[in-house]
């Protein structure tokens, strides 16, 4: 079973586990372009960047049904004015 969380600001999406599987990331931009950078922990190397143009939505989906392994934390760095970012993980 997967979890879905919507965020609008930079921070940890989920933390404290033995590892997570990232299934999808969707960014919906508002009045300006928006992006989200997914990292294993804050300050680590980026694993994934998803960008959406003004008023547009962009989605990334894992190519494997099991998702992509991420360590003990899924951290998201969000840019843009009031974007909606949906992150599906298990």
Buried (B, 14 or more C-beta within 10 A) or exposed (E): EEEEEEBBEBEBBBBEEEEBBBBBBBBBBBEEBBBBBBBBEEEEEEBBEBBBEEEEBBEBEBEEEEBBEBBEBBBBBBBBEEBBBBBBBE
